Amino acid sequence: MSTRKAASGSGTIRKKTVTRNGKQYQFWEARYTAGTDPGTGKQIQRSITGKTQKEVREKLQAVSVEISRGDYLQPSKITLARWVEI
């Protein structure tokens, strides 16, 4: 029996339903691995959402290409003021 591991950046797409304030919302979500945390060795998981499966698939493919080329930059929570200082 052999096990296969997906390539880094390839992900899964699923349809999600969320109830907020008594109203149901449906959207598509893609989850992918952006690499590993050097401190802990754990996978860094990211997600992409959209209204249609096609939209999410296209976004996921774009991220996968960036990861494979080495152009991917992780999203940062840095403020504009801090960025200007740097």
PDB file of N, CA, C and O in Angstrom:
ATOM      1  N   MET A   1       0.837  -1.163   0.000  1.00  0.00           N
ATOM      2  CA  MET A   1       0.000   0.000   0.000  1.00  0.00           C
ATOM      3  C   MET A   1       0.893   1.241   0.000  1.00  0.00           C
ATOM      4  O   MET A   1       1.777   1.372   0.847  1.00  0.00           O
ATOM      5  N   SER A   2       0.663   2.143  -0.943  1.00  0.00           N
ATOM      6  CA  SER A   2       1.460   3.353  -0.997  1.00  0.00           C
ATOM      7  C   SER A   2       0.598   4.556  -0.650  1.00  0.00           C
ATOM      8  O   SER A   2      -0.599   4.588  -0.938  1.00  0.00           O
ATOM      9  N   THR A   3       1.215   5.526  -0.037  1.00  0.00           N
ATOM     10  CA  THR A   3       0.502   6.755   0.280  1.00  0.00           C
ATOM     11  C   THR A   3       1.029   7.864  -0.606  1.00  0.00           C
ATOM     12  O   THR A   3       2.225   7.952  -0.883  1.00  0.00           O
ATOM     13  N   ARG A   4       0.124   8.696  -1.037  1.00  0.00           N
ATOM     14  CA  ARG A   4       0.527   9.813  -1.880  1.00  0.00           C
ATOM     15  C   ARG A   4       0.352  11.105  -1.107  1.00  0.00           C
ATOM     16  O   ARG A   4      -0.585  11.256  -0.323  1.00  0.00           O
ATOM     17  N   LYS A   5       1.246  12.013  -1.334  1.00  0.00           N
ATOM     18  CA  LYS A   5       1.175  13.317  -0.691  1.00  0.00           C
ATOM     19  C   LYS A   5       0.976  14.357  -1.784  1.00  0.00           C
ATOM     20  O   LYS A   5       1.668  14.343  -2.802  1.00  0.00           O
ATOM     21  N   ALA A   6       0.032  15.249  -1.567  1.00  0.00           N
ATOM     22  CA  ALA A   6      -0.225  16.298  -2.549  1.00  0.00           C
ATOM     23  C   ALA A   6       0.942  17.274  -2.575  1.00  0.00           C
ATOM     24  O   ALA A   6       1.623  17.476  -1.570  1.00  0.00           O
ATOM     25  N   ALA A   7       1.155  17.861  -3.708  1.00  0.00           N
ATOM     26  CA  ALA A   7       2.224  18.839  -3.851  1.00  0.00           C
ATOM     27  C   ALA A   7       1.919  20.071  -3.011  1.00  0.00           C
ATOM     28  O   ALA A   7       0.755  20.406  -2.794  1.00  0.00           O
ATOM     29  N   SER A   8       2.949  20.737  -2.545  1.00  0.00           N
ATOM     30  CA  SER A   8       2.769  21.948  -1.762  1.00  0.00           C
ATOM     31  C   SER A   8       2.042  22.993  -2.599  1.00  0.00           C
ATOM     32  O   SER A   8       2.429  23.280  -3.732  1.00  0.00           O
ATOM     33  N   GLY A   9       0.991  23.552  -2.027  1.00  0.00           N
ATOM     34  CA  GLY A   9       0.218  24.559  -2.744  1.00  0.00           C
ATOM     35  C   GLY A   9      -1.034  24.009  -3.365  1.00  0.00           C
ATOM     36  O   GLY A   9      -1.996  24.751  -3.560  1.00  0.00           O
ATOM     37  N   SER A  10      -1.058  22.697  -3.692  1.00  0.00           N
ATOM     38  CA  SER A  10      -2.301  22.144  -4.196  1.00  0.00           C
ATOM     39  C   SER A  10      -3.238  22.039  -2.999  1.00  0.00           C
ATOM     40  O   SER A  10      -2.789  21.813  -1.875  1.00  0.00           O
ATOM     41  N   GLY A  11      -4.501  22.199  -3.229  1.00  0.00           N
ATOM     42  CA  GLY A  11      -5.398  22.243  -2.082  1.00  0.00           C
ATOM     43  C   GLY A  11      -6.704  21.547  -2.348  1.00  0.00           C
ATOM     44  O   GLY A  11      -6.865  20.848  -3.349  1.00  0.00           O
ATOM     45  N   THR A  12      -7.636  21.745  -1.439  1.00  0.00           N
ATOM     46  CA  THR A  12      -8.953  21.155  -1.558  1.00  0.00           C
ATOM     47  C   THR A  12      -9.988  22.260  -1.663  1.00  0.00           C
ATOM     48  O   THR A  12      -9.819  23.343  -1.102  1.00  0.00           O
ATOM     49  N   ILE A  13     -11.061  21.974  -2.389  1.00  0.00           N
ATOM     50  CA  ILE A  13     -12.149  22.928  -2.560  1.00  0.00           C
ATOM     51  C   ILE A  13     -13.415  22.288  -2.033  1.00  0.00           C
ATOM     52  O   ILE A  13     -13.689  21.121  -2.313  1.00  0.00           O
ATOM     53  N   ARG A  14     -14.192  23.051  -1.266  1.00  0.00           N
ATOM     54  CA  ARG A  14     -15.445  22.528  -0.746  1.00  0.00           C
ATOM     55  C   ARG A  14     -16.476  23.645  -0.633  1.00  0.00           C
ATOM     56  O   ARG A  14     -16.136  24.825  -0.558  1.00  0.00           O
ATOM     57  N   LYS A  15     -17.746  23.240  -0.623  1.00  0.00           N
ATOM     58  CA  LYS A  15     -18.836  24.187  -0.473  1.00  0.00           C
ATOM     59  C   LYS A  15     -19.193  24.262   1.001  1.00  0.00           C
ATOM     60  O   LYS A  15     -19.358  23.231   1.653  1.00  0.00           O
ATOM     61  N   LYS A  16     -19.313  25.471   1.529  1.00  0.00           N
ATOM     62  CA  LYS A  16     -19.609  25.642   2.949  1.00  0.00           C
ATOM     63  C   LYS A  16     -20.926  26.382   3.111  1.00  0.00           C
ATOM     64  O   LYS A  16     -21.275  27.248   2.307  1.00  0.00           O
ATOM     65  N   THR A  17     -21.644  26.030   4.153  1.00  0.00           N
ATOM     66  CA  THR A  17     -22.865  26.719   4.535  1.00  0.00           C
ATOM     67  C   THR A  17     -22.694  27.197   5.964  1.00  0.00           C
ATOM     68  O   THR A  17     -22.357  26.417   6.855  1.00  0.00           O
ATOM     69  N   VAL A  18     -22.929  28.496   6.178  1.00  0.00           N
ATOM     70  CA  VAL A  18     -22.775  29.100   7.489  1.00  0.00           C
ATOM     71  C   VAL A  18     -24.080  29.799   7.836  1.00  0.00           C
ATOM     72  O   VAL A  18     -24.690  30.440   6.980  1.00  0.00           O
ATOM     73  N   THR A  19     -24.515  29.679   9.090  1.00  0.00           N
ATOM     74  CA  THR A  19     -25.717  30.368   9.546  1.00  0.00           C
ATOM     75  C   THR A  19     -25.296  31.516  10.451  1.00  0.00           C
ATOM     76  O   THR A  19     -24.622  31.314  11.461  1.00  0.00           O
ATOM     77  N   ARG A  20     -25.703  32.717  10.076  1.00  0.00           N
ATOM     78  CA  ARG A  20     -25.412  33.909  10.884  1.00  0.00           C
ATOM     79  C   ARG A  20     -26.695  34.704  11.054  1.00  0.00           C
ATOM     80  O   ARG A  20     -27.354  35.058  10.076  1.00  0.00           O
ATOM     81  N   ASN A  21     -27.043  34.980  12.300  1.00  0.00           N
ATOM     82  CA  ASN A  21     -28.263  35.721  12.628  1.00  0.00           C
ATOM     83  C   ASN A  21     -29.495  35.074  12.001  1.00  0.00           C
ATOM     84  O   ASN A  21     -30.394  35.771  11.529  1.00  0.00           O
ATOM     85  N   GLY A  22     -29.537  33.754  11.996  1.00  0.00           N
ATOM     86  CA  GLY A  22     -30.682  33.023  11.486  1.00  0.00           C
ATOM     87  C   GLY A  22     -30.752  32.899   9.977  1.00  0.00           C
ATOM     88  O   GLY A  22     -31.692  32.293   9.463  1.00  0.00           O
ATOM     89  N   LYS A  23     -29.805  33.444   9.257  1.00  0.00           N
ATOM     90  CA  LYS A  23     -29.799  33.377   7.800  1.00  0.00           C
ATOM     91  C   LYS A  23     -28.645  32.511   7.328  1.00  0.00           C
ATOM     92  O   LYS A  23     -27.535  32.604   7.851  1.00  0.00           O
ATOM     93  N   GLN A  24     -28.914  31.653   6.319  1.00  0.00           N
ATOM     94  CA  GLN A  24     -27.867  30.775   5.803  1.00  0.00           C
ATOM     95  C   GLN A  24     -27.151  31.422   4.633  1.00  0.00           C
ATOM     96  O   GLN A  24     -27.775  32.016   3.753  1.00  0.00           O
ATOM     97  N   TYR A  25     -25.825  31.297   4.636  1.00  0.00           N
ATOM     98  CA  TYR A  25     -24.978  31.786   3.555  1.00  0.00           C
ATOM     99  C   TYR A  25     -24.178  30.613   3.015  1.00  0.00           C
ATOM    100  O   TYR A  25     -23.652  29.807   3.781  1.00  0.00           O
ATOM    101  N   GLN A  26     -24.087  30.520   1.692  1.00  0.00           N
ATOM    102  CA  GLN A  26     -23.279  29.472   1.073  1.00  0.00           C
ATOM    103  C   GLN A  26     -22.154  30.113   0.274  1.00  0.00           C
ATOM    104  O   GLN A  26     -22.352  31.113  -0.417  1.00  0.00           O
ATOM    105  N   PHE A  27     -20.972  29.519   0.382  1.00  0.00           N
ATOM    106  CA  PHE A  27     -19.820  29.994  -0.364  1.00  0.00           C
ATOM    107  C   PHE A  27     -18.869  28.829  -0.581  1.00  0.00           C
ATOM    108  O   PHE A  27     -19.019  27.772   0.031  1.00  0.00           O
ATOM    109  N   TRP A  28     -17.911  29.027  -1.437  1.00  0.00           N
ATOM    110  CA  TRP A  28     -16.895  28.011  -1.732  1.00  0.00           C
ATOM    111  C   TRP A  28     -15.599  28.394  -1.037  1.00  0.00           C
ATOM    112  O   TRP A  28     -15.246  29.572  -0.974  1.00  0.00           O
ATOM    113  N   GLU A  29     -14.891  27.399  -0.515  1.00  0.00           N
ATOM    114  CA  GLU A  29     -13.635  27.632   0.193  1.00  0.00           C
ATOM    115  C   GLU A  29     -12.576  26.663  -0.324  1.00  0.00           C
ATOM    116  O   GLU A  29     -12.841  25.474  -0.502  1.00  0.00           O
ATOM    117  N   ALA A  30     -11.390  27.178  -0.558  1.00  0.00           N
ATOM    118  CA  ALA A  30     -10.235  26.353  -0.923  1.00  0.00           C
ATOM    119  C   ALA A  30      -9.209  26.473   0.196  1.00  0.00           C
ATOM    120  O   ALA A  30      -8.930  27.577   0.664  1.00  0.00           O
ATOM    121  N   ARG A  31      -8.652  25.359   0.625  1.00  0.00           N
ATOM    122  CA  ARG A  31      -7.598  25.358   1.638  1.00  0.00           C
ATOM    123  C   ARG A  31      -6.342  24.802   1.003  1.00  0.00           C
ATOM    124  O   ARG A  31      -6.385  23.817   0.266  1.00  0.00           O
ATOM    125  N   TYR A  32      -5.217  25.446   1.298  1.00  0.00           N
ATOM    126  CA  TYR A  32      -3.949  24.994   0.743  1.00  0.00           C
ATOM    127  C   TYR A  32      -2.844  25.155   1.772  1.00  0.00           C
ATOM    128  O   TYR A  32      -2.985  25.894   2.747  1.00  0.00           O
ATOM    129  N   THR A  33      -1.744  24.454   1.543  1.00  0.00           N
ATOM    130  CA  THR A  33      -0.586  24.530   2.418  1.00  0.00           C
ATOM    131  C   THR A  33       0.406  25.513   1.822  1.00  0.00           C
ATOM    132  O   THR A  33       0.850  25.351   0.685  1.00  0.00           O
ATOM    133  N   ALA A  34       0.750  26.534   2.597  1.00  0.00           N
ATOM    134  CA  ALA A  34       1.651  27.578   2.130  1.00  0.00           C
ATOM    135  C   ALA A  34       3.102  27.299   2.506  1.00  0.00           C
ATOM    136  O   ALA A  34       3.984  28.103   2.204  1.00  0.00           O
ATOM    137  N   GLY A  35       3.356  26.177   3.158  1.00  0.00           N
ATOM    138  CA  GLY A  35       4.714  25.832   3.572  1.00  0.00           C
ATOM    139  C   GLY A  35       4.696  25.288   4.984  1.00  0.00           C
ATOM    140  O   GLY A  35       3.657  24.848   5.476  1.00  0.00           O
ATOM    141  N   THR A  36       5.848  25.318   5.637  1.00  0.00           N
ATOM    142  CA  THR A  36       5.932  24.857   7.019  1.00  0.00           C
ATOM    143  C   THR A  36       6.535  25.946   7.889  1.00  0.00           C
ATOM    144  O   THR A  36       7.363  26.740   7.442  1.00  0.00           O
ATOM    145  N   ASP A  37       6.104  25.964   9.129  1.00  0.00           N
ATOM    146  CA  ASP A  37       6.628  26.912  10.106  1.00  0.00           C
ATOM    147  C   ASP A  37       7.991  26.402  10.555  1.00  0.00           C
ATOM    148  O   ASP A  37       8.088  25.294  11.084  1.00  0.00           O
ATOM    149  N   PRO A  38       9.057  27.198  10.352  1.00  0.00           N
ATOM    150  CA  PRO A  38      10.388  26.717  10.716  1.00  0.00           C
ATOM    151  C   PRO A  38      10.558  26.463  12.211  1.00  0.00           C
ATOM    152  O   PRO A  38      11.377  25.633  12.605  1.00  0.00           O
ATOM    153  N   GLY A  39       9.804  27.161  13.039  1.00  0.00           N
ATOM    154  CA  GLY A  39       9.935  26.982  14.486  1.00  0.00           C
ATOM    155  C   GLY A  39       9.288  25.710  14.989  1.00  0.00           C
ATOM    156  O   GLY A  39       9.856  25.008  15.825  1.00  0.00           O
ATOM    157  N   THR A  40       8.102  25.408  14.485  1.00  0.00           N
ATOM    158  CA  THR A  40       7.359  24.251  14.987  1.00  0.00           C
ATOM    159  C   THR A  40       7.380  23.066  14.033  1.00  0.00           C
ATOM    160  O   THR A  40       7.165  21.932  14.460  1.00  0.00           O
ATOM    161  N   GLY A  41       7.635  23.304  12.747  1.00  0.00           N
ATOM    162  CA  GLY A  41       7.622  22.239  11.757  1.00  0.00           C
ATOM    163  C   GLY A  41       6.227  21.891  11.279  1.00  0.00           C
ATOM    164  O   GLY A  41       6.060  20.965  10.485  1.00  0.00           O
ATOM    165  N   LYS A  42       5.206  22.624  11.755  1.00  0.00           N
ATOM    166  CA  LYS A  42       3.829  22.360  11.352  1.00  0.00           C
ATOM    167  C   LYS A  42       3.518  23.042  10.030  1.00  0.00           C
ATOM    168  O   LYS A  42       4.154  24.027   9.656  1.00  0.00           O
ATOM    169  N   GLN A  43       2.521  22.496   9.323  1.00  0.00           N
ATOM    170  CA  GLN A  43       2.092  23.086   8.063  1.00  0.00           C
ATOM    171  C   GLN A  43       1.403  24.424   8.314  1.00  0.00           C
ATOM    172  O   GLN A  43       0.711  24.607   9.315  1.00  0.00           O
ATOM    173  N   ILE A  44       1.606  25.350   7.385  1.00  0.00           N
ATOM    174  CA  ILE A  44       0.911  26.636   7.431  1.00  0.00           C
ATOM    175  C   ILE A  44      -0.256  26.533   6.463  1.00  0.00           C
ATOM    176  O   ILE A  44      -0.054  26.456   5.251  1.00  0.00           O
ATOM    177  N   GLN A  45      -1.470  26.532   6.986  1.00  0.00           N
ATOM    178  CA  GLN A  45      -2.681  26.391   6.187  1.00  0.00           C
ATOM    179  C   GLN A  45      -3.293  27.759   5.919  1.00  0.00           C
ATOM    180  O   GLN A  45      -3.380  28.593   6.820  1.00  0.00           O
ATOM    181  N   ARG A  46      -3.711  27.986   4.691  1.00  0.00           N
ATOM    182  CA  ARG A  46      -4.380  29.224   4.291  1.00  0.00           C
ATOM    183  C   ARG A  46      -5.666  28.850   3.577  1.00  0.00           C
ATOM    184  O   ARG A  46      -5.815  27.719   3.117  1.00  0.00           O
ATOM    185  N   SER A  47      -6.600  29.796   3.481  1.00  0.00           N
ATOM    186  CA  SER A  47      -7.837  29.530   2.762  1.00  0.00           C
ATOM    187  C   SER A  47      -8.189  30.696   1.851  1.00  0.00           C
ATOM    188  O   SER A  47      -7.790  31.839   2.079  1.00  0.00           O
ATOM    189  N   ILE A  48      -8.952  30.368   0.810  1.00  0.00           N
ATOM    190  CA  ILE A  48      -9.439  31.325  -0.165  1.00  0.00           C
ATOM    191  C   ILE A  48     -10.946  31.092  -0.263  1.00  0.00           C
ATOM    192  O   ILE A  48     -11.384  29.942  -0.296  1.00  0.00           O
ATOM    193  N   THR A  49     -11.738  32.146  -0.309  1.00  0.00           N
ATOM    194  CA  THR A  49     -13.176  31.979  -0.445  1.00  0.00           C
ATOM    195  C   THR A  49     -13.682  32.740  -1.657  1.00  0.00           C
ATOM    196  O   THR A  49     -13.039  33.669  -2.147  1.00  0.00           O
ATOM    197  N   GLY A  50     -14.851  32.324  -2.129  1.00  0.00           N
ATOM    198  CA  GLY A  50     -15.471  32.988  -3.261  1.00  0.00           C
ATOM    199  C   GLY A  50     -16.910  32.547  -3.432  1.00  0.00           C
ATOM    200  O   GLY A  50     -17.368  31.615  -2.772  1.00  0.00           O
ATOM    201  N   LYS A  51     -17.621  33.221  -4.322  1.00  0.00           N
ATOM    202  CA  LYS A  51     -19.031  32.916  -4.544  1.00  0.00           C
ATOM    203  C   LYS A  51     -19.237  31.669  -5.393  1.00  0.00           C
ATOM    204  O   LYS A  51     -20.224  30.956  -5.215  1.00  0.00           O
ATOM    205  N   THR A  52     -18.309  31.397  -6.321  1.00  0.00           N
ATOM    206  CA  THR A  52     -18.463  30.234  -7.203  1.00  0.00           C
ATOM    207  C   THR A  52     -17.249  29.321  -7.101  1.00  0.00           C
ATOM    208  O   THR A  52     -16.158  29.741  -6.716  1.00  0.00           O
ATOM    209  N   GLN A  53     -17.473  28.057  -7.459  1.00  0.00           N
ATOM    210  CA  GLN A  53     -16.386  27.088  -7.442  1.00  0.00           C
ATOM    211  C   GLN A  53     -15.320  27.481  -8.465  1.00  0.00           C
ATOM    212  O   GLN A  53     -14.125  27.337  -8.206  1.00  0.00           O
ATOM    213  N   LYS A  54     -15.748  27.971  -9.614  1.00  0.00           N
ATOM    214  CA  LYS A  54     -14.812  28.363 -10.660  1.00  0.00           C
ATOM    215  C   LYS A  54     -13.902  29.496 -10.179  1.00  0.00           C
ATOM    216  O   LYS A  54     -12.694  29.468 -10.416  1.00  0.00           O
ATOM    217  N   GLU A  55     -14.478  30.485  -9.509  1.00  0.00           N
ATOM    218  CA  GLU A  55     -13.697  31.616  -8.992  1.00  0.00           C
ATOM    219  C   GLU A  55     -12.637  31.146  -8.003  1.00  0.00           C
ATOM    220  O   GLU A  55     -11.487  31.583  -8.060  1.00  0.00           O
ATOM    221  N   VAL A  56     -13.029  30.256  -7.098  1.00  0.00           N
ATOM    222  CA  VAL A  56     -12.100  29.749  -6.083  1.00  0.00           C
ATOM    223  C   VAL A  56     -11.021  28.886  -6.731  1.00  0.00           C
ATOM    224  O   VAL A  56      -9.855  28.959  -6.342  1.00  0.00           O
ATOM    225  N   ARG A  57     -11.398  28.067  -7.719  1.00  0.00           N
ATOM    226  CA  ARG A  57     -10.424  27.216  -8.401  1.00  0.00           C
ATOM    227  C   ARG A  57      -9.370  28.064  -9.099  1.00  0.00           C
ATOM    228  O   ARG A  57      -8.185  27.737  -9.054  1.00  0.00           O
ATOM    229  N   GLU A  58      -9.791  29.160  -9.751  1.00  0.00           N
ATOM    230  CA  GLU A  58      -8.842  30.034 -10.438  1.00  0.00           C
ATOM    231  C   GLU A  58      -7.890  30.710  -9.452  1.00  0.00           C
ATOM    232  O   GLU A  58      -6.694  30.819  -9.721  1.00  0.00           O
ATOM    233  N   LYS A  59      -8.415  31.166  -8.312  1.00  0.00           N
ATOM    234  CA  LYS A  59      -7.567  31.782  -7.287  1.00  0.00           C
ATOM    235  C   LYS A  59      -6.563  30.765  -6.744  1.00  0.00           C
ATOM    236  O   LYS A  59      -5.393  31.088  -6.543  1.00  0.00           O
ATOM    237  N   LEU A  60      -7.032  29.521  -6.506  1.00  0.00           N
ATOM    238  CA  LEU A  60      -6.159  28.470  -5.985  1.00  0.00           C
ATOM    239  C   LEU A  60      -5.060  28.131  -6.982  1.00  0.00           C
ATOM    240  O   LEU A  60      -3.912  27.923  -6.589  1.00  0.00           O
ATOM    241  N   GLN A  61      -5.397  28.073  -8.269  1.00  0.00           N
ATOM    242  CA  GLN A  61      -4.384  27.790  -9.291  1.00  0.00           C
ATOM    243  C   GLN A  61      -3.335  28.896  -9.343  1.00  0.00           C
ATOM    244  O   GLN A  61      -2.147  28.620  -9.506  1.00  0.00           O
ATOM    245  N   ALA A  62      -3.776  30.154  -9.204  1.00  0.00           N
ATOM    246  CA  ALA A  62      -2.830  31.271  -9.210  1.00  0.00           C
ATOM    247  C   ALA A  62      -1.865  31.177  -8.029  1.00  0.00           C
ATOM    248  O   ALA A  62      -0.665  31.403  -8.184  1.00  0.00           O
ATOM    249  N   VAL A  63      -2.391  30.843  -6.848  1.00  0.00           N
ATOM    250  CA  VAL A  63      -1.538  30.703  -5.667  1.00  0.00           C
ATOM    251  C   VAL A  63      -0.583  29.523  -5.840  1.00  0.00           C
ATOM    252  O   VAL A  63       0.585  29.611  -5.461  1.00  0.00           O
ATOM    253  N   SER A  64      -1.075  28.417  -6.412  1.00  0.00           N
ATOM    254  CA  SER A  64      -0.239  27.238  -6.630  1.00  0.00           C
ATOM    255  C   SER A  64       0.935  27.559  -7.546  1.00  0.00           C
ATOM    256  O   SER A  64       2.051  27.090  -7.317  1.00  0.00           O
ATOM    257  N   VAL A  65       0.687  28.357  -8.585  1.00  0.00           N
ATOM    258  CA  VAL A  65       1.752  28.752  -9.508  1.00  0.00           C
ATOM    259  C   VAL A  65       2.782  29.612  -8.769  1.00  0.00           C
ATOM    260  O   VAL A  65       3.986  29.422  -8.939  1.00  0.00           O
ATOM    261  N   GLU A  66       2.308  30.560  -7.947  1.00  0.00           N
ATOM    262  CA  GLU A  66       3.228  31.409  -7.189  1.00  0.00           C
ATOM    263  C   GLU A  66       4.091  30.586  -6.243  1.00  0.00           C
ATOM    264  O   GLU A  66       5.289  30.839  -6.113  1.00  0.00           O
ATOM    265  N   ILE A  67       3.486  29.598  -5.580  1.00  0.00           N
ATOM    266  CA  ILE A  67       4.239  28.757  -4.646  1.00  0.00           C
ATOM    267  C   ILE A  67       5.291  27.945  -5.390  1.00  0.00           C
ATOM    268  O   ILE A  67       6.433  27.847  -4.940  1.00  0.00           O
ATOM    269  N   SER A  68       4.913  27.362  -6.529  1.00  0.00           N
ATOM    270  CA  SER A  68       5.867  26.521  -7.260  1.00  0.00           C
ATOM    271  C   SER A  68       7.003  27.346  -7.868  1.00  0.00           C
ATOM    272  O   SER A  68       8.119  26.843  -8.006  1.00  0.00           O
ATOM    273  N   ARG A  69       6.737  28.612  -8.236  1.00  0.00           N
ATOM    274  CA  ARG A  69       7.798  29.467  -8.782  1.00  0.00           C
ATOM    275  C   ARG A  69       8.634  30.107  -7.682  1.00  0.00           C
ATOM    276  O   ARG A  69       9.723  30.616  -7.948  1.00  0.00           O
ATOM    277  N   GLY A  70       8.140  30.086  -6.464  1.00  0.00           N
ATOM    278  CA  GLY A  70       8.857  30.719  -5.362  1.00  0.00           C
ATOM    279  C   GLY A  70       8.524  32.185  -5.213  1.00  0.00           C
ATOM    280  O   GLY A  70       9.224  32.902  -4.498  1.00  0.00           O
ATOM    281  N   ASP A  71       7.463  32.656  -5.874  1.00  0.00           N
ATOM    282  CA  ASP A  71       7.071  34.062  -5.811  1.00  0.00           C
ATOM    283  C   ASP A  71       6.044  34.344  -4.724  1.00  0.00           C
ATOM    284  O   ASP A  71       5.659  35.496  -4.524  1.00  0.00           O
ATOM    285  N   TYR A  72       5.597  33.317  -4.023  1.00  0.00           N
ATOM    286  CA  TYR A  72       4.512  33.482  -3.054  1.00  0.00           C
ATOM    287  C   TYR A  72       5.001  34.273  -1.847  1.00  0.00           C
ATOM    288  O   TYR A  72       6.053  33.974  -1.283  1.00  0.00           O
ATOM    289  N   LEU A  73       4.232  35.281  -1.458  1.00  0.00           N
ATOM    290  CA  LEU A  73       4.476  36.043  -0.236  1.00  0.00           C
ATOM    291  C   LEU A  73       3.309  35.820   0.696  1.00  0.00           C
ATOM    292  O   LEU A  73       2.156  36.022   0.315  1.00  0.00           O
ATOM    293  N   GLN A  74       3.598  35.405   1.914  1.00  0.00           N
ATOM    294  CA  GLN A  74       2.531  35.166   2.865  1.00  0.00           C
ATOM    295  C   GLN A  74       1.835  36.467   3.206  1.00  0.00           C
ATOM    296  O   GLN A  74       2.482  37.509   3.309  1.00  0.00           O
ATOM    297  N   PRO A  75       0.505  36.419   3.386  1.00  0.00           N
ATOM    298  CA  PRO A  75      -0.210  37.629   3.803  1.00  0.00           C
ATOM    299  C   PRO A  75       0.341  38.124   5.132  1.00  0.00           C
ATOM    300  O   PRO A  75       0.651  37.332   6.022  1.00  0.00           O
ATOM    301  N   SER A  76       0.456  39.419   5.253  1.00  0.00           N
ATOM    302  CA  SER A  76       1.017  40.014   6.454  1.00  0.00           C
ATOM    303  C   SER A  76      -0.022  40.903   7.122  1.00  0.00           C
ATOM    304  O   SER A  76      -0.851  41.514   6.448  1.00  0.00           O
ATOM    305  N   LYS A  77       0.026  40.972   8.442  1.00  0.00           N
ATOM    306  CA  LYS A  77      -0.903  41.811   9.185  1.00  0.00           C
ATOM    307  C   LYS A  77      -0.240  43.127   9.588  1.00  0.00           C
ATOM    308  O   LYS A  77      -0.646  43.766  10.559  1.00  0.00           O
ATOM    309  N   ILE A  78       0.766  43.515   8.846  1.00  0.00           N
ATOM    310  CA  ILE A  78       1.472  44.748   9.147  1.00  0.00           C
ATOM    311  C   ILE A  78       0.605  45.946   8.746  1.00  0.00           C
ATOM    312  O   ILE A  78      -0.054  45.925   7.706  1.00  0.00           O
ATOM    313  N   THR A  79       0.613  46.978   9.573  1.00  0.00           N
ATOM    314  CA  THR A  79      -0.169  48.166   9.260  1.00  0.00           C
ATOM    315  C   THR A  79       0.577  49.037   8.272  1.00  0.00           C
ATOM    316  O   THR A  79       1.793  48.923   8.117  1.00  0.00           O
ATOM    317  N   LEU A  80      -0.154  49.898   7.611  1.00  0.00           N
ATOM    318  CA  LEU A  80       0.456  50.803   6.652  1.00  0.00           C
ATOM    319  C   LEU A  80       1.473  51.723   7.334  1.00  0.00           C
ATOM    320  O   LEU A  80       2.545  51.984   6.787  1.00  0.00           O
ATOM    321  N   ALA A  81       1.136  52.205   8.514  1.00  0.00           N
ATOM    322  CA  ALA A  81       2.045  53.072   9.255  1.00  0.00           C
ATOM    323  C   ALA A  81       3.368  52.363   9.559  1.00  0.00           C
ATOM    324  O   ALA A  81       4.441  52.950   9.417  1.00  0.00           O
ATOM    325  N   ARG A  82       3.281  51.106   9.973  1.00  0.00           N
ATOM    326  CA  ARG A  82       4.497  50.324  10.277  1.00  0.00           C
ATOM    327  C   ARG A  82       5.296  50.070   9.004  1.00  0.00           C
ATOM    328  O   ARG A  82       6.526  50.138   9.019  1.00  0.00           O
ATOM    329  N   TRP A  83       4.593  49.772   7.882  1.00  0.00           N
ATOM    330  CA  TRP A  83       5.255  49.529   6.622  1.00  0.00           C
ATOM    331  C   TRP A  83       6.019  50.770   6.170  1.00  0.00           C
ATOM    332  O   TRP A  83       7.133  50.659   5.659  1.00  0.00           O
ATOM    333  N   VAL A  84       5.428  51.953   6.355  1.00  0.00           N
ATOM    334  CA  VAL A  84       6.084  53.197   5.968  1.00  0.00           C
ATOM    335  C   VAL A  84       7.348  53.408   6.805  1.00  0.00           C
ATOM    336  O   VAL A  84       8.354  53.900   6.294  1.00  0.00           O
ATOM    337  N   GLU A  85       7.301  53.040   8.082  1.00  0.00           N
ATOM    338  CA  GLU A  85       8.476  53.168   8.954  1.00  0.00           C
ATOM    339  C   GLU A  85       9.625  52.289   8.478  1.00  0.00           C
ATOM    340  O   GLU A  85      10.789  52.686   8.530  1.00  0.00           O
ATOM    341  N   ILE A  86       9.291  51.116   8.023  1.00  0.00           N
ATOM    342  CA  ILE A  86      10.315  50.167   7.587  1.00  0.00           C
ATOM    343  C   ILE A  86      10.919  50.653   6.290  1.00  0.00           C
ATOM    344  O   ILE A  86      11.808  50.002   5.741  1.00  0.00           O
TER     345      ILE A  86
END
